[in-house]
Amino acid sequence: MSQVKQLSRHKLSFCQLRLLQQVYSSKCQPVRASHNAADTEGRQLDQQGRQLGQKLNEDRHRRVPHIPVMLKEVMDVLKPTDGQVIVDMTFGGGGHTREIISRAQNARVFALDRDPVAFEMATQLSQECKIQDQPTAADVVNHIDEQDLYVIIKKYGEEKLARKIASAIVDTRYAFGNITRTRQLADIVASVFQGDLRRDKMMRHSHVATKTFQALRIFVNDELNELNNGLELAHRFLKPGGVCVALSFHSLEDRIVKRHFHGIDMDLPLNMNYRDHLRNPSVLHERKDVVDLLKKRWLPSSKKVCVPTYTDCLDNPRARSAKLRAAAKIQCN
């Protein structure tokens, strides 16, 4: 009865309440001040389940052949040759690095990635760099307040229903305790959409929780700042004429890459091109020397972004949202 009173204070609809009951009735217990033997056993089972799930996920990665996204386009831009120094800043399944090595066996390739599975694959090529992620997505879901959750989901997931999703997450953890499984979070997000369906660019059904999970991943890994810093470092260490190739998989990443390569300030409004940037009165007023605006650090290989063909997407569905941009470093005076 106490749980019902607590739920009523948050004004959950009957449908939401029924869904939450179905999700948690057989899996979770309300938070208690003390823990008994059953609680301890339940936590042990949860831990075993997570370990098994991680093992199955690793096995799946080993069994399913990795298909690198837009491999030909990347190689056409890089043109790997012996003696080159190449940095693969998102090793992933290693497809791009393996192709580079196959084309230039005497090239030096430095591969970086956060994923433990990618780390294991990278050790086979004797080139790796791994950084642990802190905090975890579970920490964010279970401990950040509703307003901050809303900002994360809205900003990094570009989710229109971010406020309702954040509210549903907070209501759920208040009523049933911590959210410990991916499926639980996916069901909570789905309850907000009330049966609405989404489709990807290939007109396939896309889970409504995809953007929420994207937002959590980007926030936890600090991916946008990492990308921005990575591009800065790439420009710093590339020799003049050296080429930087960037593969992005959503608009937030592509926006950062585009602004780096085209010399557009990160703080300017969205959808502003370089010509609009030069016409901006505030920019002209703040800069003492207008000539500085014309100094570019990158020479883009193309004015337009390169995207995979429809056939590429059929062969490798992971490529459906990919965008490729490349630029060469300009000698700075």
C-alpha positions in Angstrom: 0.0 0.0 0.0 2.8 2.4 0.8 4.2 1.8 -2.7 0.9 2.7 -4.3 0.8 6.0 -2.2 4.3 6.8 -3.3 3.5 6.2 -7.0 0.3 8.3 -6.8 2.3 11.3 -5.7 4.1 11.2 -9.0 0.8 11.0 -11.0 1.7 7.9 -13.1 -0.9 6.9 -15.6 -2.6 3.5 -15.1 -0.8 2.2 -18.3 2.5 3.4 -17.0 1.9 1.8 -13.6 0.9 -1.5 -15.2 4.0 -1.5 -17.4 6.3 -0.8 -14.5 4.7 -3.5 -12.5 5.2 -6.0 -15.3 8.9 -5.0 -15.7 9.8 -5.2 -12.0 7.3 -7.5 -10.3 9.4 -10.6 -10.8 12.8 -8.9 -11.0 13.2 -6.2 -8.5 12.3 -5.5 -4.9 11.7 -2.1 -3.3 14.6 -0.5 -1.5 14.9 -1.7 2.2 16.8 -0.4 5.1 18.2 -3.9 5.8 19.2 -6.7 3.5 18.4 -10.4 4.1 19.8 -13.6 2.7 17.4 -13.4 -0.3 18.7 -10.0 -1.2 22.3 -11.2 -1.1 21.5 -14.2 -3.3 19.6 -11.9 -5.7 22.6 -9.6 -6.0 24.9 -12.6 -6.7 22.5 -13.8 -9.4 22.5 -10.3 -10.9 26.3 -10.2 -10.9 26.5 -13.7 -12.5 23.9 -12.6 -15.1 26.0 -9.5 -16.0 29.1 -11.5 -16.3 27.4 -14.0 -18.5 25.9 -11.2 -20.7 29.4 -9.6 -21.0 30.9 -13.0 -22.1 28.1 -13.6 -24.6 28.6 -10.1 -26.0 32.4 -10.7 -26.3 31.7 -14.1 -28.0 29.3 -12.4 -30.4 32.0 -9.9 -31.4 34.4 -12.7 -32.0 32.0 -14.7 -34.1 30.4 -11.9 -36.3 32.9 -10.7 -38.9 33.6 -7.0 -38.6 32.8 -4.9 -41.7 34.6 -1.5 -41.5 32.5 1.5 -42.6 33.4 3.2 -45.9 36.7 1.4 -46.0 37.4 2.2 -49.7 36.7 5.9 -49.2 39.0 6.1 -46.2 41.9 4.3 -48.0 41.4 6.5 -51.1 42.0 9.6 -48.9 44.8 8.2 -46.7 46.7 6.3 -49.4 48.8 4.3 -46.9 52.4 3.9 -47.8 55.5 2.5 -46.0 57.1 4.9 -43.5 53.9 6.8 -42.7 52.7 7.3 -39.2 48.9 6.8 -38.9 46.8 7.2 -35.7 43.5 5.2 -35.6 41.7 7.0 -32.8 38.7 4.6 -32.8 40.0 1.1 -33.3 36.7 -0.6 -32.9 36.8 -4.0 -34.7 40.1 -3.1 -36.3 39.0 -3.1 -39.9 40.6 0.1 -40.9 43.8 -0.6 -39.1 44.1 -4.1 -40.6 43.6 -2.7 -44.1 46.2 0.0 -43.5 48.7 -2.6 -42.4 47.9 -4.9 -45.4 48.6 -2.0 -47.8 51.7 -0.6 -46.0 53.3 -3.2 -43.8 56.1 -0.8 -42.8 53.8 2.0 -41.7 53.5 2.8 -38.0 49.9 2.6 -36.8 48.8 3.7 -33.3 45.4 2.3 -32.4 43.3 3.8 -29.6 39.9 2.7 -28.1 38.0 2.5 -24.8 36.1 -0.7 -25.4 37.5 -3.7 -23.6 36.6 -6.0 -26.5 38.4 -3.6 -28.9 41.3 -3.6 -26.5 41.6 -7.4 -26.8 41.4 -7.3 -30.6 44.0 -4.5 -30.7 46.5 -6.5 -28.6 46.6 -9.0 -31.4 48.1 -6.3 -33.6 50.4 -5.1 -30.8 49.1 -1.6 -31.0 46.6 -0.4 -28.4 45.6 2.2 -25.8 42.8 1.8 -23.4 41.2 4.3 -20.9 38.7 3.2 -18.3 35.3 5.0 -18.4 34.2 6.8 -15.2 31.4 7.4 -14.2 29.3 4.5 -15.6 26.0 4.8 -17.4 24.4 3.1 -14.3 25.7 5.9 -12.1 24.1 8.5 -14.4 20.7 6.8 -14.6 20.4 6.1 -10.9 21.9 9.2 -9.2 21.6 12.3 -11.4 18.5 14.4 -10.7 15.7 14.8 -13.2 16.7 18.2 -14.6 20.2 17.1 -15.4 18.9 13.8 -16.9 16.7 15.9 -19.2 19.6 18.1 -20.3 21.8 15.1 -21.1 19.1 13.3 -23.1 18.0 16.4 -24.9 21.5 17.7 -25.7 23.3 14.5 -26.5 20.4 12.4 -27.8 18.5 15.2 -29.5 15.4 13.5 -28.2 12.1 15.4 -28.4 10.6 13.6 -25.5 13.6 14.0 -23.2 11.7 15.7 -20.4 9.1 12.9 -20.2 11.8 10.2 -20.4 13.8 11.8 -17.5 10.7 12.0 -15.4 9.8 8.3 -16.1 13.4 7.3 -15.1 13.2 9.2 -11.8 9.7 7.9 -11.0 10.8 4.3 -11.6 13.9 4.4 -9.4 11.9 6.2 -6.7 9.3 3.4 -6.7 11.4 0.3 -7.3 15.0 1.2 -6.5 18.0 1.3 -8.8 17.8 0.4 -12.5 20.3 -2.4 -13.0 19.5 -3.9 -16.5 19.6 -2.4 -20.0 16.2 -4.0 -20.7 14.7 -2.2 -17.8 15.8 1.2 -19.1 14.7 0.4 -22.6 11.2 -0.6 -21.3 10.9 2.6 -19.3 11.8 4.8 -22.3 9.3 2.8 -24.5 6.5 3.4 -22.0 6.8 7.1 -22.7 6.1 6.6 -26.4 2.9 4.6 -25.9 3.4 2.3 -28.9 4.8 4.9 -31.4 7.3 3.4 -33.9 10.4 5.0 -35.4 12.3 4.1 -38.5 15.9 4.5 -39.5 17.2 5.8 -42.8 16.7 2.4 -44.3 13.0 2.4 -43.2 13.7 -0.3 -40.7 12.1 -0.3 -37.3 14.3 1.5 -34.8 13.9 1.2 -31.0 12.6 4.3 -29.4 15.3 4.2 -26.7 18.2 4.5 -29.2 18.6 8.2 -28.8 18.5 7.9 -25.0 21.2 5.3 -25.0 23.2 7.4 -27.4 23.0 10.4 -25.0 24.2 8.3 -22.0 27.1 6.9 -24.0 28.2 10.3 -25.2 27.9 11.9 -21.8 29.7 9.1 -19.9 32.6 8.9 -22.4 32.8 12.7 -22.9 32.8 11.9 -26.6 32.3 15.3 -28.0 35.1 16.9 -26.0 37.3 14.0 -26.8 36.5 14.4 -30.5 37.2 18.2 -30.4 40.5 17.6 -28.5 41.4 14.8 -30.9 41.0 17.1 -33.9 43.1 19.8 -32.2 45.9 17.2 -31.5 45.6 15.9 -35.0 46.3 19.3 -36.5 49.1 19.9 -34.0 51.0 16.7 -34.8 50.3 16.3 -38.5 53.0 17.6 -40.8 51.9 20.2 -43.4 49.9 18.3 -46.1 49.1 15.5 -43.7 45.5 14.3 -44.1 42.9 13.8 -41.3 40.0 11.5 -42.0 37.0 11.6 -39.7 34.0 9.2 -39.7 31.1 10.4 -37.7 27.8 8.6 -36.9 25.5 11.3 -35.8 24.9 15.0 -36.3 26.6 16.2 -33.1 29.9 14.6 -34.1 29.6 15.7 -37.8 29.0 19.3 -36.7 32.3 19.4 -34.7 34.2 17.9 -37.6 32.7 20.3 -40.1 33.4 23.3 -38.0 37.0 22.3 -37.5 37.7 21.6 -41.2 35.9 24.7 -42.4 37.2 27.1 -39.8 33.8 27.9 -38.1 33.8 28.9 -34.5 32.3 26.2 -32.2 30.3 28.8 -30.3 28.5 30.3 -33.3 24.8 29.5 -34.0 23.9 26.2 -35.7 23.6 25.9 -39.5 26.1 28.8 -40.0 28.5 28.3 -42.9 31.9 30.0 -43.3 30.4 32.8 -45.4 27.9 33.6 -42.7 30.7 33.5 -40.2 32.6 36.2 -42.1 29.5 38.4 -42.3 28.8 38.2 -38.6 29.1 41.8 -37.2 30.0 40.6 -33.7 32.9 38.6 -35.0 34.2 41.5 -37.1 34.0 43.8 -34.1 35.8 41.5 -31.7 38.7 40.7 -34.0 41.3 43.4 -34.5 42.6 42.1 -37.7 40.0 40.9 -40.3 42.7 39.1 -42.1 42.9 36.6 -39.3 39.4 35.4 -40.3 40.8 34.3 -43.6 43.5 32.2 -42.1 42.4 28.5 -42.4 44.2 25.6 -40.7 42.6 22.9 -42.9 42.0 22.4 -46.6 38.9 20.1 -46.9 39.2 17.5 -49.6 35.6 18.2 -50.6 33.0 20.9 -49.9 30.4 18.2 -49.5 30.2 15.4 -46.9 30.8 11.9 -48.2 28.0 9.4 -47.3 27.7 5.6 -48.0 25.8 4.4 -50.9 22.5 2.5 -50.5 24.3 -0.7 -51.5 26.9 -0.1 -48.8 24.1 0.2 -46.2 22.5 -3.0 -47.4 25.9 -4.8 -47.0 26.7 -3.2 -43.7 23.8 -1.6 -41.9 26.1 0.0 -39.4 27.2 2.4 -42.2 23.7 3.9 -42.7 24.3 7.0 -40.5 28.0 7.4 -41.3 29.5 10.6 -42.7 33.0 11.0 -43.9 35.0 14.3 -44.0 38.7 14.7 -44.8 41.0 17.6 -44.8 44.8 18.3 -45.1 46.7 20.5 -42.7 47.7 23.9 -44.1 51.1 25.3 -43.2 50.6 28.0 -40.6 52.8 31.1 -40.9 
